[in-house]
């Protein structure tokens, strides 16, 4: 196994086991290797994964910095999937540091790109981010619960994508009146991704 693959594999395993400090070190080591050979796509991947690990450590400023660095690297290689993922990681980090406007803009951009690429898992990731943004607005919390319930419950959204939005859904489940929560769950069960995309971008 090459050093690139070894660091990436071990980093992903550490993330899955919620050993985010170990994961962050491994992803940054992978980034150094990729950068040393001029592999910008690999560097973008490692930086984007490092952003996710920093988010797991609740170092949101560092997650934001690494997410932006990953986006810049993916831009050099025009890596469509990587760009969308990085936009979402930037969005979650921006929301965590209190910049809801940047977060909403990043998630909206990601959703439009993911829809154009027909990348369902990334559409769901972007929708979950928009839901997390809406959860911060009292008047939009039921709509947020619909988006989050739909996206996080969808079989095509992997746990490695859904974990950043889960706290927002858990908070809504604890705070919303039972009738509102029931209505949100019913709406999510009846919704399609196309319908939710149209309303999410309004």
C-alpha positions in Angstrom: 0.0 0.0 0.0 1.4 3.4 -0.9 1.9 6.1 1.8 -0.9 8.1 0.3 -3.4 5.3 0.5 -2.2 4.3 4.0 -2.6 7.7 5.5 -6.0 8.2 3.8 -7.3 4.8 4.9 -6.1 5.2 8.5 -7.5 8.7 8.6 -10.9 7.5 7.4 -10.8 4.7 10.0 -10.0 7.2 12.8 -12.8 9.5 11.7 -15.2 6.5 11.7 -14.1 5.7 15.3 -14.5 9.3 16.3 -10.8 9.6 17.0 -10.8 13.0 15.4 -7.4 14.1 16.7 -5.7 11.1 15.2 -7.7 11.6 12.0 -6.7 15.2 11.7 -3.0 14.4 12.0 -3.2 11.6 9.4 -5.1 13.8 6.9 -2.6 16.6 7.3 0.2 14.1 6.8 -1.5 12.9 3.6 -1.8 16.5 2.5 1.9 17.1 2.9 2.6 14.0 0.8 0.2 15.0 -2.0 1.5 18.6 -2.0 5.1 17.4 -2.2 4.4 15.7 -5.6 2.1 18.4 -6.9 -1.1 16.3 -6.6 -3.6 19.1 -6.0 -6.7 16.8 -6.2 -5.3 14.6 -3.5 -4.3 17.6 -1.4 -7.9 18.9 -1.8 -9.3 15.6 -0.6 -6.9 15.4 2.4 -7.6 19.0 3.4 -11.4 18.5 3.1 -11.2 15.4 5.2 -9.0 17.3 7.7 -11.7 20.0 7.9 -14.3 17.3 8.8 -12.0 16.0 11.5 -11.4 19.5 13.0 -15.1 19.9 13.0 -15.4 16.7 15.0 -12.9 18.2 17.5 -15.1 21.3 17.7 -12.3 23.4 16.4 -14.6 25.3 14.0 -12.2 28.1 13.0 -9.7 25.5 11.9 -12.4 23.5 10.2 -13.3 26.6 8.3 -9.7 27.3 7.3 -9.1 23.8 6.2 -12.4 23.6 4.3 -11.5 26.8 2.4 -8.0 25.4 1.6 -9.6 22.1 0.4 -11.9 24.1 -1.8 -9.1 26.1 -3.3 -7.1 22.9 -4.1 -10.1 21.3 -5.7 -10.7 24.4 -7.8 -7.2 24.0 -9.3 -8.1 20.5 -10.4 -11.7 21.2 -11.2 -12.8 18.3 -9.1 -16.6 18.6 -9.1 -17.4 16.2 -6.3 -14.7 17.5 -4.1 -15.8 21.1 -4.7 -19.3 20.4 -3.6 -18.2 18.5 -0.5 -15.8 21.2 0.5 -18.6 23.8 0.1 -20.7 21.9 2.6 -17.8 21.5 5.0 -17.2 25.3 4.8 -20.9 25.8 5.3 -21.1 23.7 8.5 -18.0 25.4 9.9 -19.2 28.9 9.1 -22.5 28.1 10.8 -20.7 26.9 13.9 -18.7 30.1 14.2 -21.8 32.2 13.8 -21.7 33.2 10.1 -25.1 32.1 9.0 -25.0 34.2 5.9 -21.9 32.5 4.5 -23.2 29.1 5.6 -26.5 29.6 3.7 -24.7 30.9 0.6 -22.3 27.9 0.6 -25.0 25.3 1.0 -27.1 27.0 -1.7 -24.2 26.9 -4.1 -23.5 23.3 -3.2 -27.1 22.3 -3.7 -27.2 23.8 -7.2 -24.0 22.1 -8.2 -25.0 18.8 -6.7 -28.3 18.9 -8.5 -26.5 19.7 -11.8 -24.2 16.7 -11.2 -27.1 14.4 -10.2 -25.1 13.6 -7.1 -27.9 12.5 -4.7 -25.8 12.1 -1.6 -24.3 15.6 -2.0 -27.8 17.0 -2.6 -28.8 15.5 0.7 -25.7 16.8 2.4 -26.5 20.3 1.1 -30.1 20.0 2.2 -29.1 19.0 5.6 -26.9 22.1 5.8 -29.7 24.3 4.8 -31.9 22.6 7.4 -29.3 23.3 10.0 -29.3 27.0 9.0 -33.0 27.2 9.2 -33.0 25.6 12.6 -31.4 28.8 13.9 -34.4 30.8 12.9 -37.4 30.3 15.3 -40.0 31.0 12.5 -38.4 28.4 10.2 -37.9 25.5 12.7 -40.7 23.3 11.4 -39.4 23.6 7.9 -35.9 22.9 9.2 -37.2 19.8 10.9 -38.7 18.6 7.5 -35.4 19.1 5.7 -33.3 17.5 8.4 -35.6 14.6 8.9 -35.7 13.9 5.2 -32.0 14.2 4.5 -30.6 12.5 7.6 -33.1 9.6 7.3 -32.4 9.1 3.6 -30.6 5.9 2.8 -28.2 7.6 0.4 -26.8 10.0 3.0 -23.9 8.2 4.6 -23.1 8.7 8.3 -19.8 10.5 7.4 -22.0 13.2 5.8 -24.9 13.3 8.2 -23.1 13.7 11.5 -22.6 17.5 11.2 -26.3 18.2 11.0 -27.5 15.6 13.5 -27.2 18.0 16.6 -29.5 20.5 14.9 -32.2 17.8 14.4 -31.8 16.4 17.9 -32.2 20.0 19.3 -35.4 20.5 17.2 -36.8 17.1 18.3 -36.3 18.2 21.9 -37.7 21.7 21.5 -40.5 21.6 19.0 -44.0 21.1 20.3 -45.1 17.5 19.7 -47.7 18.5 17.1 -45.2 20.5 15.1 -42.7 17.7 15.2 -45.3 15.2 14.1 -46.3 17.4 11.2 -42.7 17.8 10.2 -42.1 14.1 10.2 -45.3 13.5 8.1 -44.2 16.1 5.6 -40.7 14.6 5.3 -42.2 11.1 4.8 -44.3 12.4 1.9 -41.7 14.7 0.3 -39.4 14.1 -2.7 -35.9 15.5 -3.0 -37.0 17.6 -6.0 -39.8 19.3 -3.9 -37.5 20.0 -1.0 -34.8 21.4 -3.3 -37.2 23.9 -4.8 -38.3 25.2 -1.4 -34.8 25.1 0.1 -33.5 27.6 -2.4 -36.3 30.2 -1.8 
